[in-house]
């Protein structure tokens, strides 16, 4: 006689406890940004400290928990480098690719 778990499979329970994505990842809404970048490396990342710590995008900062972001989310098209030289190089490349900007 084998003993079965009372409350179900432990791996399934652990997977169900993971935080679901509570809204659109901004890369799907605005378009994908640089391939190897995340929200953690973006100049627009804001940190809000209350009873807990919340991360927001400075381009869309609201009081709603629906607009919280995760630092590990992929970068969106509005991603900006914290390094000003890299930011200017990226802007120059965008203008060179599309002079109408």
Secondary structure, DSSP 8 states (H G I E B T S, - for coil): -----SSS-HHHHHHHHS----S--HHHHH-B--TT-BGGGBTTEEEEESSSEEEEEGGG--S-GGG---TTSB-BTT--BSSHHHHHHHHHHHHHH-TT-
